[in-house]
Amino acid sequence: MPTGLRLLGEAGVPFSPLFCLVLTSWSNCETMMMMFSLPKVIQGGMGIGVSNWRLAQAVSRLGQLGVVSGTALDQLMVRRLADGDEGGHMRRAFDAFPFQEMAKRIWSEYFVPGGKSPDTPYPTLPMHQRNSPSKLTELLMVSNFAEVFLARQGHLNKVGVNFLEKVQLPHLASIYGAMLAGVGYVVMGAGIPLHIPGVLDHLAAGRPAEYKLAVSGAPSDQDTMMRFDPRDFAEGPLPQLERPRFLAIVSSNTLAATMLRRASGKVDGLIVESPTAGGHNAPPRGKTTLDASGQPVYGERDRVDVEELRRLGVPFWLAGGYGCADKLHEALDAGAAGIQVGTAFALCEESGLRQDLKSTLVAQAARGEARVFTDPQASPTGFPFKVAQIAGTYSDVNVAEARVRICDLGYLREAYWTDEGQIAYRCAAERVATFLSKGGKEEESAGRKCLCNALLANIGHPQLRKDGVEEPPLVTIGDDVNHVAVFLREGAESYSAADVVASLLRGCDASAPENV
C-alpha cells in the first residue's frame, strides 16, 4: 500500500481508491494523506532538559507532537545517574536498550545508589571531538535512546527529538540512539542541516553515515568528515529501524528553499521561526544594528512570506509568538499545518526547568512584568540569544562578572584549523587568554557566557566548582512570556501541558484567563 494510504489508515480516516483518483498523481495523493496525520501543535525542543521526556510524553499523549531536546543528553544522563536515578526511570530505559553490554558498562560506571552527596561535584566527561572515544559515543547512543524511550511510554503517538545543527560533534551517535528508541520526527535548526536527511536514510538502512564538520580555516581539500557505523557498536544483528520524518527549522524563505533544493534526502516539513522565539535567534539580515537597549533590530527583510512557503509544496509550521489559539487559527488559514510553541510549554508543570525559576517567571507573567533581553553577545556562537531577566541568575551583571570563565563541557566550541595542520577547538566563553592563544579575537570574547553550564543549572544539575560555588542558571524564553498568564486557572500558580494544548485547540482570549 502506498505510504499516503497507510498514513490515512493510521489516522483513522476513511479512504478509497476513488478518492485518490481525483488527485493528479500518487505523489499528490501521498502528500494529501500525510497532511491528515500531521500535528497541529509541535512542542518546542528547548534548552538542555527543559523539553524532557515527561513534557514530550504529556504532549504526545494528547495527540500533538511532543519533542525532547537532544542537546547534551549524555551530560544530563550522567548527572541523573549520579543523583541516584530518582524514580528509577533511567533504569527502565537501560533495561530496554538493545545493546545490553553497553548499557551495563555505563550503569556500573556512573550510577550512584542513593545519589552523590551535595558537596560532591558531578563527574567530568571528556569533551567531544571529531573522533571521540567509543565511551562518549556509547553515552550518546544510550542517553538519546533513554529520553525518547521514556517519552514514548503510555501512548501510541509519535515523539520527536530536537537537535541544534551548530552542535555538530554529537550528531551521528545521538540520532542513531534516538532512532533505536523509535523516534518519529527529527527536528533541527540553528544552522543549515542539509546533510541530516541523508544521515537518516543511511542509519535507517543500517549503513554507515557521515557528516561534514565545519572547521574554520581548513583547506578545501581537507577531510573533516565525521563517520559513524552502527555495526561497530551492535551486539548482534542490527535492529530494523524506521526512518523518522525530518523537519528543518528555518528563519527565511531563502533558507527554506535551499533546504528543499540541496538537502541530501527528503525534507518532510519546515518549522519557520520568527525572531521572537526563545533560545538562539538568526541574526538580522544585512548589517546588524542595535536599538537603544542594545538589542538587535529586525526589519522587513526578516519577515517570512507565507505565500512563498505554500508554493514550496511541503507542510510547514509557524513559530515564535504563536502561543494562543488565535495564532493557530491564523496559521491554519494561511496554509500552515500548524504551529510550534515553546515558551508556554517551557513554564508548564511537566517541563524540566527548575521549579523556583518557573514560579518566578509565571508570577512575573501574571503581573505582566516578565522581561526578556535579546542579547547579541551572550552566546559563544555569536548568534543573538534571548535571556529572561531574573535576579540572581547569569542575566545579572554582578553574577556574570563573578563567574570564573571556564569551558569544560564544550558543546558550543568552534572547530578550527591550526598552523600545524590539525583540528582544534576554541570557545569564545572560555578564559580570554586561552581563547586568544587559539587564534580567537578579543572582541569575539566580550560579554560571552557559558551557556552549556548555565543550561544544566537551569534544570537543577549545576556543577559544583572547587571553591564551593555552583554554576549559575541563565534562562532563555520567548518574547511572549507574559502571555502564559492566560493558561492559569483562577487562583492557580501553575498550569499543565494539557492546559496549554486544550487552550490552543479550543481558542483563547488574551484578556480573559478564565476562558482557559
C-alpha positions as CSV (number, residue, x, y, z in Angstrom):
1,M,0.0,0.0,0.0
2,P,1.4,3.5,-0.8
3,T,2.7,5.4,2.2
4,G,-0.1,8.0,2.0
5,L,-2.9,5.5,2.2
6,R,-1.2,3.8,5.1
7,L,-0.9,7.1,6.9
8,L,-4.6,7.7,6.4
9,G,-5.5,4.4,7.9
10,E,-3.3,5.1,10.9
11,A,-5.1,8.4,11.4
12,G,-8.4,6.6,11.3
13,V,-9.6,8.5,8.2
14,P,-11.8,6.5,5.8
15,F,-10.4,6.5,2.2
16,S,-11.0,4.8,-1.1
17,P,-9.2,4.4,-4.5
18,L,-11.9,6.7,-5.9
19,F,-10.8,9.5,-3.5
20,C,-7.2,9.2,-4.8
21,L,-8.2,9.2,-8.4
22,V,-9.3,12.8,-8.1
23,L,-5.7,13.7,-7.4
24,T,-3.3,14.2,-10.2
25,S,-0.8,11.5,-9.1
26,W,0.1,9.0,-6.4
27,S,2.7,11.6,-5.2
28,N,-0.1,14.2,-4.7
29,C,-2.2,11.5,-3.0
30,E,0.6,10.7,-0.6
31,T,1.0,14.4,0.2
32,M,-2.7,14.7,1.0
33,M,-2.7,11.6,3.1
34,M,0.3,12.8,5.1
35,M,-1.5,16.0,5.9
36,F,-4.2,14.1,7.8
37,S,-1.6,12.6,10.2
38,L,0.3,15.9,11.0
39,P,0.1,17.5,14.4
40,K,-1.4,21.0,14.7
41,V,0.8,21.8,17.7
42,I,4.5,20.9,17.9
43,Q,6.0,21.4,21.4
44,G,9.4,23.2,21.1
45,G,12.6,21.3,21.8
46,M,14.0,23.7,24.4
47,G,17.4,24.1,26.0
48,I,19.1,21.2,27.8
49,G,16.5,19.1,29.5
50,V,13.7,21.7,29.6
51,S,11.9,19.7,26.9
52,N,12.4,16.5,28.8
53,W,10.7,13.1,28.4
54,R,8.0,14.0,30.9
55,L,6.9,17.1,28.9
56,A,7.2,15.3,25.5
57,Q,5.2,12.4,26.8
58,A,2.4,14.7,28.2
59,V,2.1,16.5,24.8
60,S,2.2,13.4,22.7
61,R,-0.4,11.6,24.9
62,L,-2.8,14.4,23.8
63,G,-2.3,13.7,20.1
64,Q,0.1,16.6,19.4
65,L,3.9,16.3,18.8
66,G,5.9,16.1,22.0
67,V,9.6,16.8,21.4
68,V,12.6,16.1,23.6
69,S,15.7,18.2,23.5
70,G,18.7,16.2,22.3
71,T,21.3,18.7,23.4
72,A,23.8,17.4,25.9
73,L,21.7,14.4,26.8
74,D,24.9,12.5,27.7
75,Q,25.8,15.0,30.4
76,L,22.2,15.1,31.6
77,M,22.0,11.3,31.9
78,V,25.3,11.0,33.8
79,R,24.1,13.6,36.2
80,R,20.8,11.9,36.7
81,L,22.7,8.7,37.5
82,A,25.0,10.5,39.8
83,D,21.9,11.8,41.7
84,G,20.7,8.2,42.2
85,D,18.2,7.9,39.3
86,E,15.2,9.3,41.2
87,G,12.1,7.3,40.3
88,G,14.1,4.6,38.6
89,H,13.2,5.9,35.1
90,M,16.8,5.6,33.7
91,R,16.8,2.0,35.0
92,R,13.7,1.2,32.9
93,A,15.2,2.8,29.8
94,F,18.6,1.0,30.3
95,D,16.8,-2.3,30.7
96,A,15.1,-1.8,27.3
97,F,18.2,-0.7,25.4
98,P,19.0,-3.2,22.7
99,F,22.8,-3.5,23.4
100,Q,22.8,-4.7,27.0
101,E,26.6,-5.0,27.5
102,M,26.9,-1.3,26.6
103,A,24.1,-0.3,28.9
104,K,25.7,-2.3,31.8
105,R,29.1,-0.6,31.3
106,I,27.6,2.8,31.6
107,W,25.4,2.0,34.5
108,S,28.2,0.4,36.5
109,E,30.4,3.4,36.0
110,Y,28.0,6.3,36.6
111,F,25.1,5.1,38.8
112,V,25.5,6.2,42.5
113,P,23.0,4.4,44.8
114,G,21.1,6.9,46.9
115,G,22.8,9.8,45.0
116,K,26.0,11.6,45.5
117,S,26.5,14.0,48.4
118,P,25.6,17.6,47.8
119,D,29.2,18.7,48.2
120,T,30.5,16.3,45.6
121,P,30.8,17.6,42.0
122,Y,29.2,15.8,39.1
123,P,31.5,13.5,37.1
124,T,33.5,15.2,34.4
125,L,33.3,13.8,30.9
126,P,35.9,14.3,28.1
127,M,34.7,16.9,25.6
128,H,33.6,15.6,22.2
129,Q,36.0,15.7,19.2
130,R,35.8,14.8,15.6
131,N,37.0,11.3,16.5
132,S,35.6,10.8,20.0
133,P,36.4,7.7,22.1
134,S,33.9,4.9,22.0
135,K,32.9,5.7,25.6
136,L,31.5,9.0,24.6
137,T,29.8,7.6,21.5
138,E,28.1,5.0,23.7
139,L,26.9,7.6,26.2
140,L,25.3,9.5,23.3
141,M,23.5,6.4,22.0
142,V,22.2,5.3,25.3
143,S,21.2,8.8,26.6
144,N,19.2,9.6,23.4
145,F,17.6,6.2,23.5
146,A,16.6,6.7,27.1
147,E,15.0,10.1,26.6
148,V,12.9,9.0,23.5
149,F,12.0,5.6,25.0
150,L,10.6,7.3,28.2
151,A,8.7,9.9,26.2
152,R,7.1,7.2,24.1
153,Q,5.7,5.2,27.1
154,G,2.0,5.1,27.8
155,H,0.7,6.1,24.4
156,L,0.9,5.2,20.7
157,N,1.6,8.6,19.2
158,K,4.8,9.9,17.7
159,V,7.6,11.7,19.6
160,G,10.2,14.0,18.2
161,V,13.8,14.9,19.1
162,N,15.3,18.4,18.5
163,F,19.0,19.0,17.8
164,L,21.0,22.1,17.1
165,E,22.9,21.9,13.8
166,K,25.7,24.0,15.3
167,V,26.3,21.4,18.0
168,Q,27.7,19.0,15.3
169,L,30.1,16.7,17.1
170,P,27.4,14.5,18.8
171,H,25.0,14.4,15.8
172,L,25.5,10.9,14.4
173,A,25.5,8.7,17.5
174,S,22.8,10.9,19.1
175,I,20.5,10.4,16.1
176,Y,21.1,6.7,16.0
177,G,20.3,6.3,19.7
178,A,17.0,8.2,19.2
179,M,16.2,6.0,16.2
180,L,16.8,2.9,18.2
181,A,14.0,4.1,20.5
182,G,11.6,4.6,17.6
183,V,11.7,8.4,17.4
184,G,9.1,9.7,14.9
185,Y,10.5,13.1,14.0
186,V,14.0,14.6,13.9
187,V,13.8,18.4,14.2
188,M,16.9,20.5,13.6
189,G,17.7,24.2,13.3
190,A,20.4,26.7,14.5
191,G,22.2,26.2,11.2
192,I,21.6,24.7,7.8
193,P,21.2,20.9,8.3
194,L,21.5,19.9,4.7
195,H,23.1,16.5,5.4
196,I,20.7,15.2,8.0
197,P,18.1,13.7,5.7
198,G,20.8,11.5,4.1
199,V,22.0,10.6,7.5
200,L,18.5,9.4,8.4
201,D,18.3,7.3,5.2
202,H,21.7,5.6,5.9
203,L,21.0,4.8,9.6
204,A,17.5,3.5,8.9
205,A,19.1,1.1,6.4
206,G,21.8,0.1,8.8
207,R,24.6,1.7,6.8
208,P,27.5,3.9,7.9
209,A,26.6,7.6,8.0
210,E,28.8,10.7,7.8
211,Y,28.5,14.4,8.5
212,K,30.9,17.1,7.5
213,L,32.3,19.0,10.5
214,A,32.6,22.8,9.9
215,V,36.2,23.7,10.6
216,S,37.3,27.3,10.4
217,G,40.3,27.8,8.2
218,A,40.5,24.2,7.0
219,P,41.8,23.7,3.4
220,S,39.0,22.9,1.0
221,D,40.6,19.5,0.2
222,Q,41.0,18.5,3.8
223,D,38.9,15.6,5.1
224,T,36.8,16.9,8.0
225,M,34.1,14.3,7.8
226,M,32.7,12.6,10.9
227,R,31.7,9.0,10.5
228,F,29.6,6.5,12.4
229,D,29.0,2.9,11.6
230,P,26.3,1.2,13.8
231,R,27.8,-2.2,13.1
232,D,30.8,-1.1,15.2
233,F,28.6,-1.0,18.3
234,A,25.9,-3.6,17.7
235,E,25.9,-6.7,19.9
236,G,24.4,-9.0,17.3
237,P,22.2,-8.3,14.2
238,L,21.3,-4.6,13.8
239,P,17.7,-3.8,14.7
240,Q,15.4,-2.9,11.9
241,L,14.7,0.9,12.1
242,E,12.1,3.2,10.6
243,R,13.3,6.4,9.1
244,P,11.8,9.3,11.1
245,R,10.4,12.3,9.4
246,F,12.7,15.3,9.2
247,L,11.7,18.9,9.9
248,A,14.1,21.7,9.3
249,I,13.8,24.9,11.4
250,V,14.4,27.9,9.1
251,S,14.1,31.6,9.5
252,S,13.7,32.8,5.9
253,N,12.2,31.9,2.6
254,T,15.7,31.7,1.1
255,L,16.8,29.1,3.7
256,A,13.5,27.2,3.3
257,A,14.0,26.9,-0.5
258,T,17.7,26.0,0.0
259,M,16.8,23.1,2.3
260,L,14.4,21.6,-0.2
261,R,16.7,22.1,-3.2
262,R,20.0,21.0,-1.7
263,A,19.3,18.6,1.1
264,S,20.8,15.1,0.9
265,G,17.4,13.4,1.2
266,K,13.8,14.1,1.8
267,V,12.8,17.1,3.9
268,D,9.3,16.2,5.3
269,G,8.4,19.7,6.5
270,L,9.6,23.1,7.7
271,I,9.3,25.0,11.0
272,V,9.6,28.7,10.4
273,E,10.8,30.6,13.4
274,S,10.5,34.4,13.8
275,P,13.0,36.4,15.9
276,T,10.5,36.5,18.8
277,A,11.2,32.8,19.6
278,G,13.3,31.9,22.6
279,G,16.8,30.5,22.6
280,H,19.1,31.3,19.7
281,N,17.8,33.6,17.0
282,A,19.0,34.0,13.5
283,P,20.8,37.4,13.2
284,P,19.1,40.2,11.3
285,R,19.6,40.0,7.6
286,G,22.1,42.6,6.3
287,K,24.1,44.8,8.7
288,T,23.2,44.3,12.3
289,T,22.1,47.4,14.2
290,L,21.1,47.7,17.8
291,D,18.3,49.6,19.5
292,A,18.7,51.9,22.4
293,S,18.7,49.0,24.8
294,G,21.4,47.1,22.9
295,Q,19.1,44.5,21.2
296,P,19.3,43.6,17.5
297,V,16.8,45.4,15.3
298,Y,14.8,43.1,12.9
299,G,13.2,44.6,9.9
300,E,11.1,43.9,6.8
301,R,13.9,41.7,5.3
302,D,13.5,39.4,8.3
303,R,9.8,38.7,7.7
304,V,8.8,35.5,6.0
305,D,6.5,35.4,3.0
306,V,3.9,32.7,3.9
307,E,2.6,32.6,0.3
308,E,6.0,31.7,-0.9
309,L,6.2,28.9,1.7
310,R,2.9,27.5,0.4
311,R,4.3,27.3,-3.1
312,L,7.2,25.1,-1.8
313,G,4.7,22.2,-1.5
314,V,5.7,20.8,1.9
315,P,4.0,21.1,5.3
316,F,5.1,23.9,7.4
317,W,4.6,25.2,11.0
318,L,4.9,28.8,12.2
319,A,6.8,29.5,15.4
320,G,7.7,32.5,17.5
321,G,4.8,34.3,19.2
322,Y,2.2,31.7,18.2
323,G,1.3,30.5,21.7
324,C,-2.5,31.0,21.5
325,A,-5.5,29.6,19.6
326,D,-6.0,32.8,17.6
327,K,-2.5,32.4,16.2
328,L,-3.1,28.8,15.5
329,H,-6.2,29.6,13.5
330,E,-4.3,32.4,11.7
331,A,-1.5,29.9,10.8
332,L,-4.0,27.3,9.5
333,D,-5.9,29.9,7.5
334,A,-2.5,30.9,5.9
335,G,-2.0,27.3,4.8
336,A,0.3,26.1,7.6
337,A,-0.1,22.6,9.1
338,G,0.0,24.2,12.5
339,I,2.3,26.0,14.9
340,Q,5.3,25.3,17.1
341,V,5.0,26.5,20.7
342,G,7.9,26.8,23.1
343,T,7.5,29.4,25.9
344,A,4.1,28.2,27.1
345,F,5.4,24.6,27.4
346,A,8.7,25.7,29.0
347,L,6.9,27.1,32.0
348,C,4.3,24.3,32.4
349,E,4.4,21.8,35.3
350,E,6.0,19.0,33.3
351,S,8.9,20.9,31.9
352,G,12.4,20.3,33.3
353,L,13.0,23.9,34.2
354,R,13.8,24.4,37.9
355,Q,10.7,24.9,39.9
356,D,11.9,28.2,41.5
357,L,12.7,29.7,38.1
358,K,9.4,28.6,36.7
359,S,7.5,30.0,39.6
360,T,9.3,33.3,39.4
361,L,8.6,33.7,35.7
362,V,5.0,32.6,35.9
363,A,4.4,35.1,38.8
364,Q,6.1,37.8,36.8
365,A,3.9,37.0,33.8
366,A,0.7,37.1,35.9
367,R,1.7,40.7,36.7
368,G,2.8,41.4,33.1
369,E,6.3,42.1,34.4
370,A,8.4,39.4,32.9
371,R,11.3,40.9,30.8
372,V,13.3,39.3,28.0
373,F,16.5,40.7,26.5
374,T,17.8,39.6,23.1
375,D,21.5,39.6,24.0
376,P,23.7,39.9,20.9
377,Q,26.8,38.8,22.9
378,A,25.8,36.1,25.4
379,S,26.2,33.1,23.2
380,P,29.6,31.8,22.2
381,T,28.2,31.2,18.7
382,G,27.8,34.9,18.1
383,F,24.1,34.4,17.4
384,P,21.6,36.6,19.4
385,F,20.3,34.7,22.4
386,K,17.1,35.5,24.4
387,V,17.6,35.9,28.1
388,A,15.0,36.2,30.8
389,Q,15.9,38.9,33.3
390,I,15.8,37.2,36.7
391,A,17.7,38.5,39.8
392,G,20.4,36.1,41.0
393,T,20.9,34.4,37.6
394,Y,23.6,34.8,34.9
395,S,21.5,37.7,33.5
396,D,22.5,39.7,36.5
397,V,25.7,41.6,35.6
398,N,27.2,41.0,39.1
399,V,26.6,37.3,38.8
400,A,28.2,37.2,35.3
401,E,31.2,39.2,36.4
402,A,31.8,37.0,39.5
403,R,31.8,33.7,37.5
404,V,35.3,32.4,36.6
405,R,35.4,31.8,32.8
406,I,35.9,28.1,32.0
407,C,34.8,25.8,29.2
408,D,34.6,22.2,30.4
409,L,31.6,20.9,28.5
410,G,32.4,22.3,25.1
411,Y,29.1,21.7,23.1
412,L,29.3,25.2,21.5
413,R,33.0,25.2,20.8
414,E,34.2,26.1,17.3
415,A,36.5,23.7,15.4
416,Y,39.4,25.4,13.7
417,W,42.4,24.5,11.6
418,T,45.8,25.0,13.3
419,D,49.1,26.1,11.8
420,E,50.3,22.6,12.4
421,G,47.6,21.2,10.1
422,Q,45.3,19.8,12.9
423,I,41.7,20.3,14.0
424,A,41.5,22.0,17.4
425,Y,38.7,23.6,19.4
426,R,38.1,27.0,21.0
427,C,35.2,28.7,22.8
428,A,34.6,32.5,23.0
429,A,33.3,32.0,26.5
430,E,36.5,30.3,27.8
431,R,39.3,32.2,29.5
432,V,40.1,35.2,27.3
433,A,43.9,34.4,27.3
434,T,43.2,30.8,26.3
435,F,40.8,31.9,23.5
436,L,43.3,34.4,22.2
437,S,46.1,31.8,22.2
438,K,44.0,29.7,19.9
439,G,43.6,32.5,17.3
440,G,40.4,34.0,18.6
441,K,39.8,37.7,18.6
442,E,39.3,39.7,21.8
443,E,36.2,41.4,20.6
444,E,34.6,38.0,19.9
445,S,35.0,37.1,23.6
446,A,33.4,40.2,25.1
447,G,30.3,39.5,27.0
448,R,30.2,35.8,26.2
449,K,28.6,33.4,28.7
450,C,28.9,29.7,29.3
451,L,25.5,28.5,28.1
452,C,26.4,24.9,28.4
453,N,26.9,25.0,32.2
454,A,24.1,27.6,32.7
455,L,21.5,25.5,30.9
456,L,22.3,22.4,33.0
457,A,22.0,24.7,36.1
458,N,18.5,25.7,34.8
459,I,17.2,22.2,35.3
460,G,18.7,21.5,38.7
461,H,22.0,19.9,37.8
462,P,24.6,22.7,38.4
463,Q,28.2,21.8,38.5
464,L,29.9,22.5,41.8
465,R,33.3,24.2,41.5
466,K,36.4,23.7,43.7
467,D,35.6,27.0,45.6
468,G,32.2,25.6,46.6
469,V,30.3,27.8,44.2
470,E,27.6,26.3,41.9
471,E,27.3,27.3,38.3
472,P,24.5,30.0,37.9
473,P,21.5,29.5,35.7
474,L,20.6,31.5,32.6
475,V,17.0,31.1,31.5
476,T,16.1,31.6,27.8
477,I,12.5,32.3,26.9
478,G,10.4,33.8,24.1
479,D,9.3,37.4,23.9
480,D,5.7,36.5,24.5
481,V,6.4,35.2,28.1
482,N,3.8,37.4,29.7
483,H,1.1,35.7,27.6
484,V,1.5,32.5,29.6
485,A,-0.8,34.0,32.3
486,V,-3.8,33.0,30.1
487,F,-3.1,29.4,31.0
488,L,-3.5,29.9,34.7
489,R,-6.8,28.8,36.1
490,E,-8.4,31.2,38.7
491,G,-6.3,31.1,41.9
492,A,-3.7,28.8,40.4
493,E,0.0,29.5,40.4
494,S,0.9,26.9,37.8
495,Y,-0.5,25.2,34.8
496,S,-0.1,21.9,32.9
497,A,0.8,20.9,29.4
498,A,-2.7,19.7,29.0
499,D,-3.9,23.2,29.9
500,V,-1.8,24.6,27.1
501,V,-2.9,22.1,24.5
502,A,-6.6,22.5,25.4
503,S,-6.3,26.2,25.2
504,L,-4.5,26.2,21.9
505,L,-7.0,23.9,20.3
506,R,-10.3,25.3,21.5
507,G,-9.5,29.0,21.5
508,C,-8.2,31.6,23.9
509,D,-8.7,35.3,24.7
510,A,-5.6,37.1,26.0
511,S,-7.8,39.4,28.0
512,A,-9.8,36.6,29.7
513,P,-7.7,34.0,31.5
514,E,-10.9,32.4,32.9
515,N,-11.6,31.2,29.4
516,V,-8.9,28.5,29.6
